[in-house]
């Protein structure tokens, strides 16, 4: 993660991945999972910085990554690093036709989320994050604690 940089000063608007983040090529996920798909993502995936409360997500209408400006400016660097990699997995899923928001599943049970977290947890372990830090990373305000603990077990965090 040492080469990872965030351009935190960007205004609301549309950007390319490399205008917002640098150093992603050095991540385990890009090198071993996304591989050459990342080159295509750099050319075609739009990053949209918007005013909102929250973090980031992939818009299933067009595969763009939306990032809340406040999170981009003030969020923890390690969390943003893991989040953008998580969202790039979702872009890959979207390009392959997956339903990113399949309502048949809760958030923590949704196959697309489990896959994306599987890779980001691997990256978190490579960064030396403790089980407690990873569990904190997995915790989101829209999912209950029980489901997050089940997800953590499924991902071999606990």
Secondary structure, 3 states (H helix, E strand, C coil): CCCCEECCCCCCEEEEHHHHEECHHHCHHHHHHHCCHHHHHHHHCEEEEECCCCCEEECCCCCCEEEEHHHHHHCCHHHHHHHHHHHHHHHHHHHCCCCCCCCCCCHHHCHHHHHHHHHHHHHHHHCCCCHHHHHHHHCCCCCCHHHHHHHHHHCCCC
